[in-house]
Amino acid sequence: MTDITPSDTQFKAIAAIKEWFQHDTETQQVFRLFGYAGTGKSTVLKFTLEEMGLEDHRSGDDTGGCVPGVVTATFTGKASLVLRRKGTPARTIHSLIYSVIEATEEEVEAAEQKIDQAIADAHRLSGFERTTAMATIEAMRQAVSQMKRPRFAVNPKSDAAHARLIVLDEVSMVGEEMARDLMSFGKPILVLGDPGQLPPIEEAGAFTKDAPDIMLTEIHRQAAESAIIRLATMARQGQPIAFGQYDRHVAKMRKMDVTPEQALRGGQVICGLNATRLQLNNAMRRAAGFGGSYLPTGAGEKIICLKNQNDLGLINGMFITLDDIVDEGSQYFSAAVTDEDGNRIGPPQQDGSRGRLRIYKGHFEDHVAFDRHRHDRDWKTKRMLTEATFGWAITGHKSQGSQWENVVVWDDGLGRTEQDRRRWLYTVITRAEQGLVILA
């Protein structure tokens, strides 16, 4: 299979997973294989599946029946794309176990009409009764806002219902509700996680909050003396990282000593706060010569996709290139789109080519004047459009599941608690493969 030989620790992990899968899944549905960056979780998984004789799951179709096997899923679309490029047929957890439910325009309009009537009725009230009515109206508005967003229902016909084993990679962002939905299929679940990484925004990671069955700590992917690994370990342990040069490609510098042009050349910029992301994107666009318009102006602009469109091959977190941009009106523009590998993306045409995509303007307009009500207001049009934005700088949460050869960490102090701070810094540092500059 490979010329890699597992270490003694990895052999023990392989044996433990085999023992669990063959004898203990009735009493223990989830097996937790954890490890910090570079410890070889993927290596353990490959050897384990080979030794157990498990192959990738194949769904039934018109040419043959279902062949139960291993279903691999990740929280982010970009993480699943990375695995597919390495030969593993992965998908997102959402696409694996959920069906999308969207309210119709008629249902939303009916709910909004009820709000209008409730407002008219409230105007005839006074005192406490009016205060109570207005509180009810606000609750109705919140409910309508939720109606405008896609909802997800567990799909009982999912491949997860027929697989022999579900493998989840990059599980630190999986929350409690999704974990319960995954476990509802009753199948053995092997989770690969890094407890040092960021949890979901609003809650603790459901699979990483408990103790692992196996914890890998020995560094394999990068040499133990790697500066990136040293700094990541310091961040995870809460040790201060001093300014200075750590090797030829790794350093910590002061923000005032770096210009936007230098940040552009440094690699993918990752920050903490969305407000910082907007400011950095504007500054780096100007430095790159694209500052004349709030809309992207063509090839050379760094654009990141924000919504999965599986029928087109668009993945949330994927970088795309836009050409031949045409402003089509108040809410969208059209463009010829290619993916990171240079493949054209768009609806198929009769001549075999790919058509243009219509792209929502709102995320780009937020860089000029942020409007927290914009996306709720534009919901009807937005649901039919491709969503993307400038990707010169991205947040740490958006970076999860991805890696770049060179990374610039713009440390804006994100972290409500010391643990949040450690996890954010560890996560963004480990996005770098070779070059890393931390700006503080």
Buried (B, 14 or more C-beta within 10 A) or exposed (E): EEEEEBBEBBEBBBEBBBEBBEEBBEEEBBBBBBBBBBBBBBBBBBBBBEEBEBEBBBBEEEEEEBEBBBBBBBBBBBBBBBBBEEEBEBBBBBBBBBBEEEBEEEEBEEBBEBBEEBEEEBEEEEEEEBEEBBEEBEEBBEEBBEBBEEEBEBBEEBBBBBBBBBBBBBBBBBBBEBBEBBBEBEBBBBBBBBBBBBBBEEEEBBBBEEEBBBBBEBBBBBEEEBBBBBBBBBBBEEEEBEEEEBBEBBBBBEEEEBEBEBBBEBBBBBBBBEEBBBBBBBBBBEBBEBEEEBBBBBEEBBBBBBBBBEEBBBBBBBBBBBBEBEEBEEBBBBBBBBBEEEEBBBEEEEEEEBBBBBBBBBBBBBBEEEEEEBBBEBBEBBBEBBBBBBBBBBBBBBBBBBBBEBBBBBBBEBBEEEEBBBBBBBBBBBBBBBBBBBBB
